Amino acid sequence: MQTSDFSYDLPQELIAQYPAQHRTGSRLLVVDRDKELTDLQFSDFPQLLRKNDLLVFNDTRVMAARMYGRKETGGKIEILLERLLPENRALAQIRASKSPKAGSSIMVGGTRLTVEGREGDMFILSMDTPGFMSLMDDYGHMPLPPYIQRDDESFDETRYQTVYANQEGSVAAPTAGLHFDEALLAELEKRGVETARVTLHVGAGTFQPVRVENLAEHVMHAEWLQVSQAVCDQVAATRKRGGRVIAVGTTSVRSLESAAADGVLKPYEGDTRLFITPGYRFKVVDALLTNFHLPESTLLMLVCAFAGYEETMAAYRHAVAHEYRFFSYGDAMFLSGRKPV
């Protein structure tokens, strides 16, 4: 398949610029095993689950990774931290009228950062104490995606963050999880639905377009993840009792499937470049909750691999026709079963 096969028409006004008033106030499009479509509210989601199902959440926490500063020449500069590295170093995207050179300095507030060099499209920055976490506390902004065409506001500090976020390290939210609040999680527990936590730190590369038409030529960006032995045990127990493993978001899918790369789910910690496209044979995930994704994106390709290309694209056309809200602060869809292979 070609990248252009994953294009669809989306009116600009359907791209959500703000979250729903309440986390569970979004809409939910359900694609069942027979590929029928049902329009629900997200508050209906618990009714779609069964006792003994296992929901797998990504507990990454979004960093206040966007900062603004000046070059030595006085020119304005925007920094988006991609990943924190040892010894007060970080990998970052930089936007400026002219890219800074190795050895030059950037001032953020009263703190000097040094540009050590480049790693592909990224820059390696270093600083003396107190470190990048402290710098983000003082000067950081929530890194809203490029299709949200406004500056971050105070409420984004909580709403562009899941209520269960715990492990700091992402520059984008695992957006399927944004629909859950504490009350809904309590209801799921009461219904006998189990939960598990994996960690995948989402990188800014998740928003980068696929720049080649031939998917085989695409180089997937690397993201760090961790799947523990406890999660592996929970998945095995779910299988034994006949429950479903339901991934909350594409990041949970990539975490579980990366940890089962050789066919058996095992603990894993490290980077993944797993690129899931139609034809991929899923090893762990039985059902998927996800938001609506950008045209021609790797995330849309993953959903097509899971539910079927024709079925997924038909669901997207339905969502557009019924004016669902798209992308990070938008509505959700639940794919109750993967396409048989």
C-alpha positions in Angstrom: 0.0 0.0 0.0 1.0 3.6 -0.6 1.0 6.6 1.8 -1.7 8.3 -0.3 -4.1 5.3 0.3 -4.5 6.7 3.9 -5.7 10.1 2.9 -9.2 11.4 3.6 -11.0 14.7 3.4 -11.4 16.5 6.7 -13.0 19.9 7.1 -10.9 22.3 9.2 -13.7 23.0 11.6 -13.8 19.4 12.8 -10.3 19.6 14.3 -10.9 20.1 18.0 -9.2 23.2 19.3 -10.4 22.7 22.9 -11.4 19.7 25.0 -15.0 18.8 25.8 -16.3 20.4 28.9 -16.0 17.1 30.8 -13.5 14.3 30.0 -16.3 11.8 29.5 -18.4 14.2 27.5 -16.9 13.2 24.1 -18.6 11.1 21.6 -17.7 7.5 20.9 -18.0 5.7 17.6 -18.1 1.9 18.0 -17.0 -0.4 15.3 -18.1 -3.9 16.3 -16.8 -7.3 15.0 -19.4 -7.3 12.2 -18.1 -3.8 11.2 -21.4 -2.1 12.1 -21.1 1.5 13.3 -22.9 2.8 16.5 -22.8 6.4 17.7 -22.6 6.6 21.5 -21.2 8.9 24.2 -18.0 8.1 25.9 -19.8 7.8 29.2 -21.3 4.6 27.6 -17.9 3.0 27.3 -18.1 0.8 30.4 -21.2 -0.9 29.0 -19.1 -2.2 26.1 -16.7 -4.0 28.4 -17.1 -7.4 30.1 -16.0 -8.7 33.5 -12.5 -10.2 33.1 -11.5 -7.8 30.3 -8.1 -6.1 30.8 -7.6 -2.4 29.9 -4.0 -1.5 29.2 -3.2 2.2 29.8 -0.1 4.2 28.9 0.9 6.1 32.1 3.4 8.5 30.6 3.2 12.1 31.7 3.6 15.0 29.3 6.5 17.3 30.1 6.1 21.1 29.8 8.6 20.6 26.9 8.1 23.8 24.8 10.2 26.8 25.8 11.1 30.1 24.2 14.5 31.8 24.3 17.0 33.8 22.3 20.2 33.1 20.4 23.4 34.9 21.2 22.6 37.2 18.2 19.3 38.1 19.9 17.1 36.1 17.4 14.0 34.5 18.9 14.0 30.7 19.2 11.5 28.0 20.1 12.7 24.8 21.7 10.7 21.5 22.0 12.5 19.0 24.2 12.2 15.5 22.7 14.0 13.4 25.2 16.0 14.0 28.4 19.5 12.5 28.3 22.0 11.8 31.1 24.4 14.5 32.4 22.0 17.5 31.9 21.7 17.0 28.2 18.6 16.8 26.0 17.5 16.0 22.5 15.4 18.8 21.1 13.7 20.3 18.0 14.5 23.9 17.4 12.6 26.5 15.4 14.5 29.7 14.5 15.0 31.9 11.4 18.5 30.3 11.2 19.5 27.0 12.8 22.0 27.5 15.7 25.5 26.1 15.2 27.4 23.6 17.3 29.1 25.5 20.2 26.6 28.4 20.2 24.5 29.3 23.2 20.8 29.8 23.8 19.4 31.8 26.7 16.1 30.7 28.3 15.3 33.2 31.0 18.6 33.6 32.8 19.8 30.1 32.0 22.4 29.4 29.3 22.0 26.3 27.1 24.8 25.0 24.8 24.2 23.5 21.4 26.5 20.5 21.4 25.6 19.3 17.9 23.0 17.6 15.9 21.5 14.1 15.7 19.5 13.9 12.5 16.8 16.6 12.6 17.3 17.1 16.3 19.8 19.2 18.3 21.7 18.0 21.4 21.5 20.7 24.1 23.4 20.7 27.4 23.3 22.9 30.5 24.8 23.2 33.9 22.7 22.8 37.1 19.8 22.8 38.0 18.8 20.7 34.9 16.1 20.5 32.3 13.3 19.4 34.6 13.8 22.5 36.7 14.1 24.7 33.6 10.7 23.3 32.4 9.2 24.0 35.8 10.2 27.7 35.4 9.7 28.3 31.7 8.0 25.4 30.1 4.7 25.3 28.2 2.5 22.4 27.4 3.5 21.2 23.9 0.1 21.3 22.2 0.1 19.6 18.8 0.6 21.8 15.7 -3.0 21.4 14.5 -4.2 23.1 17.7 -3.8 26.6 16.5 -3.7 28.6 19.7 -1.3 29.2 22.6 -1.4 26.8 25.5 -3.7 28.0 28.3 -3.7 27.2 32.1 -6.3 24.4 31.8 -4.1 22.6 29.3 -1.8 21.7 32.2 -4.4 19.2 33.4 -6.6 18.5 30.4 -3.7 17.6 28.1 -2.7 15.0 30.7 -4.4 11.8 31.6 -5.7 11.5 35.2 -3.4 8.5 35.8 -0.3 10.1 34.2 2.7 9.1 36.3 6.0 8.6 34.4 7.2 12.0 33.1 8.8 11.9 29.6 6.3 12.6 26.8 6.0 15.6 24.5 2.5 14.5 23.4 -0.4 13.0 25.3 -1.6 9.4 24.8 -4.9 11.0 23.8 -7.3 8.0 24.0 -6.7 8.2 27.8 -7.8 11.8 28.0 -11.5 10.7 28.1 -11.2 8.9 31.4 -11.9 10.6 34.7 -11.6 9.1 38.3 -15.4 8.3 38.4 -15.3 6.3 35.2 -12.2 4.4 36.3 -14.0 3.6 39.6 -17.0 2.3 37.7 -14.8 0.1 35.6 -13.3 -1.4 38.7 -16.8 -2.0 40.1 -17.7 -3.9 37.0 -14.8 -6.2 37.4 -12.7 -4.8 34.5 -9.0 -5.1 35.3 -6.4 -2.5 34.4 -2.7 -2.5 33.7 -0.1 0.2 33.1 2.7 0.3 30.5 4.9 3.3 29.7 5.7 4.7 26.3 7.1 8.2 26.1 5.5 9.8 23.0 7.9 11.8 20.9 7.2 14.7 18.6 7.8 12.4 15.7 4.3 11.2 16.1 3.1 14.4 14.4 5.7 14.2 11.5 4.2 13.3 8.1 5.3 10.2 6.3 7.5 11.8 3.6 7.7 8.8 1.3 5.0 7.3 -0.9 6.3 3.7 -0.5 5.7 2.7 3.1 8.6 0.2 3.0 10.9 3.2 2.8 9.6 5.0 5.9 11.9 5.2 8.9 9.9 5.1 12.1 10.9 7.5 14.9 12.2 5.8 18.1 10.2 6.0 21.3 11.2 4.6 24.7 8.9 2.1 26.4 8.6 -0.2 29.3 6.4 -3.3 29.8 6.9 -5.0 33.2 6.6 -8.6 34.2 3.5 -7.7 36.1 1.8 -6.6 32.9 2.9 -9.8 31.2 1.4 -11.8 34.0 -1.9 -9.8 33.8 -2.2 -10.5 30.1 -1.6 -14.2 30.7 -4.2 -14.3 33.4 -6.7 -12.5 31.1 -6.1 -15.0 28.4 -6.7 -17.9 30.9 -10.0 -16.5 32.1 -11.3 -15.7 28.6 -11.1 -11.9 28.8 -10.0 -9.5 26.2 -6.8 -7.4 26.2 -8.0 -3.9 25.3 -5.4 -1.3 24.4 -6.2 2.3 25.4 -4.5 4.1 22.6 -2.1 3.3 19.8 0.9 3.8 22.2 -0.4 0.9 24.4 -0.7 -1.2 21.2 2.9 -0.4 20.2 4.1 -1.1 23.7 2.5 -4.6 23.9 3.3 -5.6 20.4 6.9 -4.4 20.7 7.3 -6.5 23.8 5.9 -9.5 21.9 8.1 -9.0 18.8 9.3 -12.6 18.8 5.8 -14.0 19.3 5.8 -14.2 23.1 5.0 -11.3 25.4 8.0 -10.6 27.7 9.2 -7.7 29.9 10.8 -5.1 27.8 12.6 -1.8 28.4 14.1 0.3 25.6 13.4 2.0 22.3 10.9 0.8 19.7 10.6 1.6 16.0 7.7 -0.7 15.4 5.8 0.4 12.3 2.4 -1.3 12.1 0.7 -1.3 8.7 -2.0 -3.5 7.1 -0.8 -7.1 6.9 0.7 -7.0 10.4 -0.2 -10.0 12.6 -1.2 -8.8 16.1 0.1 -11.0 18.9 -1.4 -9.4 22.1 -4.2 -6.8 21.5 -7.8 -8.0 21.0 -9.6 -4.6 21.0 -8.6 -1.0 20.7 -9.9 2.4 22.0 -8.4 5.3 20.1 -9.0 8.9 18.9 -9.2 9.9 15.2 -5.8 10.4 13.6 -4.2 12.6 11.0 -4.6 11.7 7.3 -1.6 9.7 6.0 -0.2 9.2 9.5 1.4 6.1 11.0 -1.3 6.0 13.6 -4.1 5.8 11.0 -2.1 3.0 9.3 -2.0 1.1 12.6 -5.7 1.4 13.1 -6.3 0.2 9.5 -4.0 -2.8 10.2 -6.1 -3.6 13.3 -9.6 -3.3 12.0 -9.2 -3.6 8.3 -8.4 -0.9 5.7 -11.9 -0.6 4.1 -13.7 -0.8 7.5 -11.5 1.9 9.1 -11.8 4.3 6.2 -15.5 3.8 6.1 -15.7 4.6 9.8 -13.7 7.8 9.2 -16.1 8.9 6.4 -18.9 8.2 8.8 -17.2 10.3 11.5 -16.7 13.2 9.1 -20.3 13.0 7.9 -21.6 13.0 11.5 -19.3 15.8 12.5 -17.2 14.0 15.1 -14.4 16.1 16.6 -10.9 15.0 15.4 -7.4 14.5 16.9 -6.0 15.1 20.4 -8.9 16.9 22.0 -11.5 15.2 19.8 -13.8 12.2 20.1 -13.0 8.5 20.3 -13.7 5.3 18.5 -13.8 1.7 19.9 -12.8 -1.2 17.7 -14.2 -4.2 19.5 -12.2 -6.8 17.6 -9.3 -7.0 15.3 -9.7 -8.1 11.8 -9.0 -11.9 11.4 -5.8 -12.8 9.5 
